[in-house]
Amino acid sequence: MNFDPRYSGRNFSSVGTRPIRPDGIDKVTGRARYGADFNMAGQLVGRILRSPHAHAVIKKIDTSKAEKLAGVKAVITAKDLPDLTDGDAAMYDILDNSMARKKALYDGHAVAAVAAIDARIARQALKLIEVDYEVLPHVTDVDEAAHHHAPLINDQIFTEGLEEKPAKPSNVTKRTQFGHGDVHKGFAQADFIVERSFKTEQTHQGYIEPHACVASVNPDGTADLWVCTQGHFVYRQHCAQLLGLEASKLRVTSSEIGGGFGGKTHVWAEPVALALSRKAGRPVKLVMTRDEVFRASGPTSATSIDVKIGAKKDGTITAAEATLRYSCGPYPGSWAEIGAMTAFACYKLENVKTVGYEVLVNRPKTAAYRAPSAPMAAFAVESAVDELAHELGMNAVDFRIKNAAQEGTRASYGPVYGPIGIGPTLEAAKNHPHMKAPLKMNQGRGMACGFWFNFGGQTCTDLNIGMDGSVSLAVGTVDVGGSRASLSLVAAEELGIDYSQVKAIVADTSSLGYNDMTDGSRGTFSSSMATISAARNAIKVLRDRAAQMWDIPVDDVTWEKGHAIAKGEKYGNLSPLSLKDIAAKSGTTGGPIAGHSELVADGAGVSFATHICDIEVDPETGATRVIRYTVVQDAGKAVHPTYVEGQYQGGAAQGIGWALNEEYIYGKDGRLQNPGFLDYRIPVCSDLPMIDTQILEIPNPNHPYGVRGVGETSIVPPLAAIANAVSNAVGVRMTHIPMSPPRILAALDAEREG
Amino acid sequence: MVEVTLWGSLSAVAGGKSRHEVEAKDIRELFRKLAEQYPGIEPWIDRGIAVAIDGTIYRDTWSKELPKDAEIFLLPRLAGG
């Protein structure tokens, strides 16, 4: 990578402004094409048969009757998706999750699929498929699953990370540990200790757009996939590997995306659609219903967390410890590991220990959800921190400021921090008018901090300058929150032209080099770095072309504010050449003008936020209302502040739903009881106040503009901030998320009964 | 020579030690030397290890140089949403 990513401290013309997004008109007029909006001539309708059992051996599948139904063009089972994963355990799990091979591992697990000429016939065909199950005992609760008497989900899994290799298989797939110092010594020094256990229920990302794709496999081995995804290059890799296709022959085009939040980071039904198309010889459209999205895509973990924190009378934390159990669905994951890393990341701790346990349950395969695993850990830790501040008689913000991590602090997950923003977000929260606003009866105020890592990754960008001087920017990171606008601003900034001269698109997998997906808050961070690099490469070409036009050495040409300048008094009579001037002559100065960049954008820089929340609780019904909510977060540099604010508000809104209402409810039969938005209630506009935001800009030293990722951190503090607000409103410590009205009433009743 | 600290689970496949002195100029050489000494670490490298150099986390830039006095910490390569 011949690119210097270091922060340069420059002044900006375009970056930091708030123009309208290029996809805005299409989205508000309904012209934007999402996953289900694409159609191909002769396409069939795909439908998936799903297990009604939480845990069952698939003894036999008879598809003969379905195959004979008029209008059915293909029926597939796991036999049509042979194992080509070559020992790649993670990919095997994705394959098995796409189509169960030996056992159905959760209610909703795919067992067969059909492609038919219309949806009615496809549904009829599903009813004609006969599956002979041997129903097995199941377990859906994370604590019950971790018990040694629990039904075993995979008898080939032995707990990793123990000192001695276990003799028996277990639903606990892995133990991980982080920390430093001596917590026993630290707790012995404490004057006050808070020790509590917390639970959070499983939630779904709740993206409005369901998983949808159109797959077309041709007889010559080429294939097309039009799909709603956070990473079309990753989907191409997955599908090519699972279907035995050459990656270069599978062209994947990402549609507009109606939300992903981590849930669209690996394939679910796409390999099934491709396998159906391959068998039928026709394109297949497959769109999940909302019921299927809940039952068979990837929600986040349910958790059970024990926290212990001790402090001296002066407010210094002496030790902190947490044990975190996270559900993974029926396949191993590293969700508790992330929780164990993030739990105490906001604090300067001499003695800290976290232990994570990954637990298999008969629920859908856990997927990433916006700062995955961090919100639950923050809920437990920040609740205990708040309680400890109360016991010490200290203001909750001052207690956090006293113990906040800073540059040079050893993070609880290991390394020493560089420049970080937790302190400034706390100071900003302390000084925010929200903190001083009066509260009414039955109202409580809470605050909490949050941490997330942020990532970079492989990135490739093309910048092409047309002969009219307009600029096409082709990026490979899916636009989930306005990144086309942000990246256009970056291109305009580098080239010194107006934002309106730049048009950004998300290119398909055959048009651009590989890009990692849009996850880990990397979209704008990574692609802006690649856009800066591509623009600088284009400027080199522009300077060369100007030199040709003037017939002077290229070293005598500089680029300033969108113009080539001949430097030196000897060129005093040469007027600057604009980008448009140079582009117009490109046909005779060497052909098209372009800049290309491929790089690994590392050094994303960790991110912190502090949230403040006011909640009103009706003590008779347990109903809650969010009165006021404020987000303070470090963005490094807000490229397009409106969309940074949008990320802050969106994370807070999702966190409010998670904290107060959302939860997967399983019956004793292991079946999901509420797979729809009527019974699984996400917040709508009328449930929320205007969410206030404050952007802090502490530059990331590893990005030329100082940019940090902003997409995920905003969902980390809300669970805790709201729990602290509710606890302060009702005078009872809330330890179970979501704090739905029945749960609040139960906590109040328990308190009254002593 | 650089001093490298491994997170708990990785230490278990590296002789039970969390701190190691390794003669390595960049991340690529560090991984190679560790794998030569502790073959059990190789599957972990394949699955993904992130390297924190003075607090900045690198996941993919294996050509990143390891300054002599830098604090180097190996971490699991994590998923984002």
Interface residues (C-beta under 8 A of the other chain):
Chain A: M1 E160 G161 E163 K174 R175 T176 Q177 F178 Q205 F261 G262 G263 T265 S334 E337 I338 M341 A368 Y369 R370 A371 P372 A411 Y413 G414 P415 V416 Y417 G418 F453 N454 F455 G456 G457 Q458 D519 G520 S521 R522 V600 D602 G603 A604 G605 V606 N702 E712
Chain B: T5 W7 G8 S9 A12 A52 D54 G55 T56 I57 Y58 R59 D60 T61 S63 K64 E71 F73 L75 P76 L78 A79 G80 G81
